[in-house]
Amino acid sequence: MCYIMRYKARLTLNKNKERNMKLVIKYEDEVLGTVHTNHGMTVWEALELLGIDMDKFAAEQGWDGWDADYLSMAAE
């Protein structure tokens, strides 16, 4: 089951009632990284855990800037 959400991840319960999920963080269609977690978090918290600075990422891509509206997170 997969939920695509902006800024907040939805929690899912497995058979053992543990909250486990894999979060995929994207900017437009490009995957920035994945986080395996047992609790919900914001996209900003996930970026911090991954050590991603969007300003540096945009500069490395040769972009003039970036737009937070293009950030998304999907729980798998």
NORSULWO-V867477 format. One line per field, one symbol per residue. phi: phi as a letter, one per 40 degrees, with the letter a starting at -180 (. if undefined). psi: psi as a letter, one per 40 degrees, with the letter a starting at -180 (. if undefined). A space follows every 50 residues. Layout:
phi->???
psi->???
//
This chain:
phi->.bbcbbgbcccbbcccgccbabbbbbbfbcccibbcabacaccccccccc gcbccccccccgcciabccccaabcb
psi->hhhhihdiihiihadeeihhihhhhihbehhdiihhieiiiiddddddde fhhdddddddeeidaihdeehihhh.
//
